[in-house]
Amino acid sequence: MTNNPDIYLLYESGKKISFTLRIKVQLDEPVDQEILKTTAQEAFERFPYYRVKVGLDPSQNYCLIPNDRPLAVLKEEDRRIVLGSEEVNDHLFVITYRNDTIWFSCSHSPCGGFGVMFWVKTTLYQYLCKKYGPLTPPGDIKLPGTPVSEAETFFPDAASLPTDEPMIRYEGGDCNLALMRTLLHVLNPFSTKDYYYEIEIPAKAFMKYAVGIDASPNTVVVAMMYKAMTRFLKEKEGTFISGRVAADYRKDIGADESYRDFVRFIHVKYGWDMKNEPISKLNLRTRGAFIKQNQPELSYERYRKITANHEGIDAQPTLKEKRGYAAKNSLYRNDPRDAYTISYVGRVDYGEMEKHIKSIYNITDGDLMLEINALKDTFHICFQVYGKNRKPLERFLEVLEEESIPYKVSDIQTRYLPMIKLPDA
């Protein structure tokens, strides 16, 4: 691989699925647009690896070119903004605001959920300190003027990682029961919007429940979502229901502090005959799947596949062939197929800023995709779906009620995930 590793997901970007994300942060007071516009620039200056635009090199590879134009800070509108366009000064990042809420939107190619929080936290810190005065920062914040360390941009050499086989492999498989929902959305040119609901759960009640059955937030939600899906998906002979959980493996490959995206999936397979089991027993099954798949050898293996995929893209002679190769060999598309996905990166440290944050939601691509964020007092689940059918949500809320877990849920909302404008050959 000879090119910047931050470019490769761009080859898979399309009109329906652009691999973009939004972080929605609701504050305790209306946003001061003048302060935000000033402090957003101060914060963005700290991240030279994000201050880029996409170009084409002579070999028709996407490349990232330094971009000194200001970060666009715009009023939020009910539409899909286009990253890489003149409106956003060619950047792959943009900030929008409305009332008391700030949206941080970007391409998933240069960073994942871990790395994007560097930018989000620094921007919030600059803004809140300017508005309210000095605040105690979280220990890992990247303040303007501080140097970018080698660890922050680290991308390991795959050849340096061990080649040992894992002790055991988890026997999963493809679950196609929800596939038609995705196909109807992706292949239907008139299906242009997708949706989400915001679920708020008191942290004290949720963690008391989880501790009571020896569970983590991840394993609880995976098990609950399975039970919900048994009431939504149609049972067919010879089928099963499986869910997957995003697992950050940066520590396994020595990239603990890197902004880059290092995520693989843990798959959890359930039989239909388990549908009447209590959540406590389903949680034990889920934990067993986690243990089998939380082996560093599987992380090394995943990383080698990623770098091999990058090299395969580089080897194609034209941009069209590079994009075709990327789509055909996409690890996202070729992973075992699951009915639903859970993503929770763990509690994020906001320091003293948290007293000004009412809620935070990650908005991403995918159907039956649950993104979880945690503040001190609340868990925030972004329950994402294709289409306006409320039944998947209702079945999940039923499970929460059966387990006596209190919650609040919003009305349906549109994701408005950004699109990306990319250069043509």
C-alpha positions in Angstrom: 0.0 0.0 0.0 1.6 3.3 -1.1 -1.3 5.8 -0.6 -2.7 7.5 2.4 -4.8 4.9 4.3 -7.5 7.6 4.9 -8.7 7.5 1.2 -9.9 3.9 0.8 -13.5 4.0 2.0 -14.1 6.8 -0.5 -13.9 4.3 -3.3 -17.0 2.7 -1.9 -19.0 5.9 -1.5 -22.3 6.0 -3.4 -25.5 8.1 -3.6 -27.4 5.8 -1.2 -24.6 4.8 1.1 -21.9 7.4 1.3 -20.2 6.1 4.5 -20.7 9.4 6.3 -21.7 10.0 9.9 -23.2 12.8 12.1 -22.7 13.5 15.8 -25.7 15.3 17.2 -25.0 17.3 20.4 -27.8 19.0 22.3 -26.6 21.7 24.7 -28.4 23.3 27.6 -28.7 26.7 25.9 -29.2 28.0 22.4 -26.1 28.0 20.3 -24.2 31.3 19.9 -23.5 31.2 16.2 -20.7 33.8 16.3 -18.8 32.1 19.1 -19.3 28.7 17.4 -18.0 30.0 14.0 -14.8 31.4 15.7 -14.1 28.5 18.0 -14.8 25.9 15.3 -11.9 27.3 13.3 -9.6 27.3 16.3 -10.4 23.7 17.0 -10.2 22.5 13.4 -6.7 24.0 13.0 -5.5 21.4 15.6 -6.2 18.5 13.1 -4.1 18.9 10.0 -5.0 15.3 9.0 -8.7 16.4 8.7 -8.0 19.7 7.0 -7.8 18.2 3.5 -9.7 17.9 0.2 -9.9 15.0 -2.1 -8.0 15.0 -5.4 -6.8 12.5 -8.0 -3.1 11.7 -8.5 -1.6 10.8 -12.0 -2.3 7.1 -11.3 -6.0 7.9 -10.8 -5.8 7.2 -7.0 -7.8 9.4 -4.7 -5.4 11.5 -2.7 -5.8 14.0 0.2 -4.5 17.5 -0.4 -4.0 20.1 2.3 -6.9 22.5 2.5 -6.5 25.8 4.2 -10.0 27.1 3.5 -12.1 27.7 6.6 -14.3 24.9 8.0 -17.9 25.6 7.0 -20.2 26.4 9.9 -23.8 26.6 8.6 -27.4 26.7 9.8 -28.9 23.2 9.9 -31.5 22.6 7.2 -33.6 19.6 6.4 -31.5 18.3 3.6 -28.4 16.2 2.9 -25.4 18.4 2.7 -22.6 17.5 0.2 -19.1 17.0 1.6 -16.3 17.9 -0.7 -18.4 20.6 -2.4 -17.9 24.3 -2.7 -20.6 24.9 0.0 -18.4 23.3 2.6 -15.1 24.7 1.1 -14.2 21.2 -0.3 -13.8 19.7 3.2 -14.9 16.3 4.3 -16.0 17.8 7.6 -18.7 20.4 8.3 -20.6 21.8 11.4 -24.2 22.8 11.3 -26.4 24.3 14.1 -30.0 25.0 15.0 -31.5 26.2 18.3 -29.6 24.4 21.0 -28.1 21.7 18.9 -24.8 21.3 17.0 -24.3 18.6 14.3 -20.8 17.4 13.5 -20.8 15.7 10.1 -18.0 14.0 8.2 -16.8 11.2 6.0 -16.2 7.9 7.7 -13.1 7.3 5.4 -10.5 9.3 7.4 -11.8 8.4 10.8 -14.2 6.2 12.8 -16.2 6.9 16.0 -13.1 7.1 18.1 -11.2 9.5 16.0 -14.1 11.8 15.2 -14.5 12.5 18.9 -11.1 14.2 18.9 -12.6 16.9 16.7 -16.0 17.0 18.5 -14.5 17.3 22.0 -12.0 19.9 21.1 -14.7 22.0 19.3 -17.1 21.7 22.2 -14.4 22.6 24.6 -13.3 25.7 22.7 -16.9 26.8 22.3 -18.0 26.2 25.9 -14.9 27.9 27.4 -15.4 30.9 25.2 -19.1 31.1 26.2 -18.9 30.3 29.9 -15.3 30.7 31.0 -12.6 28.1 31.8 -13.7 24.5 32.3 -11.7 21.5 33.4 -10.9 19.6 30.2 -11.0 15.8 29.8 -7.5 14.3 30.1 -7.3 13.1 26.5 -8.4 16.3 24.8 -6.4 17.7 21.8 -6.1 21.4 22.5 -5.2 23.9 19.8 -1.4 24.6 19.8 -0.5 21.1 21.1 1.6 19.0 18.7 0.3 16.0 16.8 2.0 13.0 18.1 3.2 10.0 16.1 0.8 7.8 18.1 -2.1 10.0 17.1 -1.5 9.2 13.4 -0.1 5.7 13.7 -1.0 3.2 11.1 0.8 -0.2 11.7 2.8 -2.2 9.3 0.7 -5.4 8.8 3.9 -7.4 8.2 5.0 -6.6 11.8 2.0 -8.3 13.4 2.0 -11.9 14.6 0.6 -14.5 12.3 -0.6 -17.0 15.0 -4.0 -18.7 14.4 -6.8 -18.0 16.9 -7.4 -20.6 19.6 -11.0 -21.1 18.4 -13.3 -19.7 15.8 -16.9 -18.7 16.3 -19.3 -20.6 14.1 -21.7 -18.0 12.7 -23.2 -17.6 9.2 -25.3 -15.3 7.1 -28.7 -14.2 8.5 -30.8 -13.0 5.5 -34.1 -12.4 7.3 -33.8 -8.6 7.2 -31.9 -8.5 3.8 -35.0 -7.6 1.8 -35.5 -4.4 3.9 -32.0 -3.2 2.8 -32.4 -4.2 -0.8 -35.7 -2.4 -1.1 -34.0 0.8 0.2 -30.8 0.5 -1.8 -32.3 -0.5 -5.1 -35.4 1.7 -5.0 -34.5 5.1 -6.6 -37.6 6.6 -4.9 -36.4 5.6 -1.5 -34.3 8.6 -0.6 -34.7 9.0 3.1 -33.9 6.9 6.1 -34.9 7.5 9.7 -34.1 7.2 13.4 -35.6 7.5 16.9 -33.9 8.8 19.9 -34.2 6.6 23.0 -33.1 8.0 26.4 -32.6 5.6 29.3 -31.5 6.6 32.9 -28.0 5.4 33.4 -28.6 4.4 37.0 -31.5 2.1 36.2 -29.8 0.6 33.1 -26.5 -0.1 34.8 -28.3 -1.6 37.9 -30.1 -4.0 35.6 -26.9 -4.8 33.6 -24.9 -5.5 36.8 -27.7 -7.6 38.2 -27.3 -10.1 35.3 -23.5 -9.7 35.0 -23.8 -7.9 31.7 -22.3 -4.9 29.9 -24.3 -2.3 28.0 -23.3 -4.0 24.7 -24.3 -7.5 25.7 -27.6 -6.4 27.2 -28.7 -4.5 24.1 -27.6 -7.3 21.7 -29.7 -9.8 23.7 -32.7 -7.5 24.0 -32.6 -6.7 20.3 -32.6 -10.4 19.5 -35.7 -10.9 21.6 -37.3 -7.9 19.8 -36.4 -9.4 16.4 -38.1 -12.7 17.2 -41.3 -10.7 17.4 -40.7 -8.7 14.2 -39.0 -11.0 11.7 -40.8 -14.0 10.3 -39.6 -17.4 11.5 -38.6 -19.7 8.7 -37.4 -23.3 8.9 -33.6 -23.6 8.9 -33.0 -19.9 9.7 -31.5 -18.1 12.7 -31.2 -14.6 13.9 -27.8 -13.0 14.4 -26.7 -9.6 15.5 -23.3 -7.9 15.3 -21.4 -5.6 17.5 -18.8 -3.1 16.4 -15.5 -3.9 18.2 -12.6 -1.4 18.3 -9.4 -3.3 18.0 -6.8 -0.5 18.0 -5.2 -1.7 21.2 -4.6 -5.2 19.7 -2.5 -3.7 16.9 -0.7 -1.1 19.0 -2.7 1.9 17.7 -4.3 2.9 21.0 -4.2 6.6 20.4 -4.7 6.7 16.6 -7.5 8.7 15.0 -7.8 6.2 12.2 -10.7 3.7 12.0 -9.9 0.2 13.4 -13.2 -1.6 13.8 -14.2 -5.2 13.2 -17.5 -7.0 14.1 -18.3 -9.6 16.7 -21.2 -11.8 15.5 -23.7 -13.3 17.8 -25.9 -16.2 16.5 -29.2 -17.1 18.2 -31.6 -19.9 17.3 -35.4 -19.4 17.2 -35.7 -21.9 20.0 -34.1 -19.4 22.3 -36.8 -16.8 21.9 -38.5 -17.5 25.3 -35.2 -17.5 27.3 -34.8 -14.7 29.8 -32.4 -11.9 29.0 -30.1 -13.2 31.7 -29.5 -16.5 29.8 -29.3 -14.8 26.4 -26.7 -12.5 27.9 -24.6 -15.5 28.9 -24.8 -16.8 25.3 -23.8 -13.3 24.1 -20.8 -13.1 26.4 -19.6 -16.5 25.2 -19.7 -15.2 21.6 -17.7 -12.2 22.7 -15.1 -14.2 24.5 -14.5 -16.4 21.5 -14.1 -13.4 19.2 -12.2 -11.1 21.4 -8.9 -12.7 20.5 -6.0 -10.4 19.3 -5.2 -13.0 16.6 -8.6 -12.1 14.9 -7.6 -8.5 15.0 -4.3 -9.2 13.3 -6.2 -11.2 10.7 -8.7 -8.4 10.1 -6.0 -5.8 9.7 -4.1 -7.9 7.2 -7.3 -8.3 5.1 -7.7 -4.5 5.2 -4.2 -3.8 4.0 -4.5 -6.5 1.3 -7.7 -4.9 0.2 -6.0 -1.5 -0.1 -3.2 -3.0 -2.1 -5.7 -4.6 -4.4 -7.3 -1.2 -5.0 -3.9 0.4 -5.7 -3.2 -2.2 -8.3 -6.2 -1.3 -10.5 -5.2 0.9 -13.5 -8.3 3.3 -13.6 -10.5 5.0 -11.1 -13.5 3.1 -12.4 -11.7 -0.2 -11.9 -10.6 0.9 -8.4 -14.1 1.7 -7.4 -15.4 -1.6 -8.9 -12.7 -3.6 -7.0 -13.5 -1.7 -3.8 -17.2 -2.5 -4.0 -16.7 -6.1 -4.9 -14.1 -6.8 -2.2 -15.6 -4.5 0.5 -15.1 -6.0 3.9 -18.2 -4.2 5.1 -20.3 -6.0 2.5 -18.6 -9.3 2.6 -18.7 -9.8 6.4 -21.2 -12.3 7.6 -24.7 -10.8 7.2 -26.6 -10.1 10.4 -30.1 -8.9 11.1 -29.1 -5.9 13.2 -26.0 -4.0 14.4 -25.0 -2.5 17.8 -22.3 0.1 18.3 -21.1 1.4 21.6 -17.5 2.6 22.1 -17.9 3.1 25.8 -18.3 6.1 28.1 -16.6 9.2 26.7 -14.9 11.6 29.1 -16.2 15.1 28.6 -14.8 16.5 31.8 -16.6 19.6 33.1 -18.2 20.1 29.6 -20.7 17.5 30.4 -22.8 19.8 32.6 -23.7 21.7 29.4 -24.5 18.6 27.3 -28.1 17.4 27.4 -27.8 14.6 24.9 -25.5 13.1 22.2 -26.4 10.8 19.4 -24.4 9.1 16.7 -26.2 9.0 13.3 -24.8 6.5 10.8 -25.8 4.3 7.9 -27.6 1.0 8.2 -30.9 -0.6 8.9 -31.8 -1.9 12.4 -28.6 -0.1 13.5 -28.4 1.0 17.1 -25.7 3.6 18.1 -25.2 4.0 21.8 -23.7 6.9 23.7 -23.4 7.4 27.4 -23.4 10.5 29.6 -23.1 10.4 33.4 -26.8 10.3 33.9 -28.2 8.9 30.7 -27.7 6.4 27.9 -28.7 7.6 24.5 -29.6 5.1 21.8 -30.0 6.1 18.2 -32.4 3.5 16.8 -32.0 3.7 13.0 -34.2 2.1 10.3 -35.0 2.1 6.6 -38.6 3.1 6.1 -41.3 4.4 8.5 -42.5 1.1 9.9 -42.4 1.6 13.7 -42.8 -2.1 14.5 -39.0 -2.8 15.0 -38.9 0.1 17.5 -42.0 -1.0 19.2 -40.8 -4.6 19.7 -37.6 -3.3 21.2 -39.5 -0.9 23.6 -41.7 -3.9 24.6 -38.6 -5.7 25.8 -37.4 -2.7 27.8 -40.8 -2.5 29.5 -40.8 -6.2 30.3 -37.4 -5.8 32.0 -38.8 -2.7 33.9 -36.2 -0.4 32.3 -37.6 3.2 32.0 -37.1 5.1 28.8 -38.2 8.1 26.7 -38.5 7.9 23.0 -38.7 10.6 20.3 -40.9 10.9 17.3 -39.4 9.6 14.0 -36.6 11.8 12.6 -34.8 11.9 9.3 -31.1 11.2 9.3 -30.0 13.6 6.5 -26.6 11.9 6.3 -24.2 13.8 4.0 -23.3 12.8 0.5 -19.8 13.2 -0.9 -18.7 14.9 -4.0 -15.6 13.2 -5.4 -13.4 14.0 -8.4 -13.9 12.2 -11.7 -11.1 10.8 -13.8 
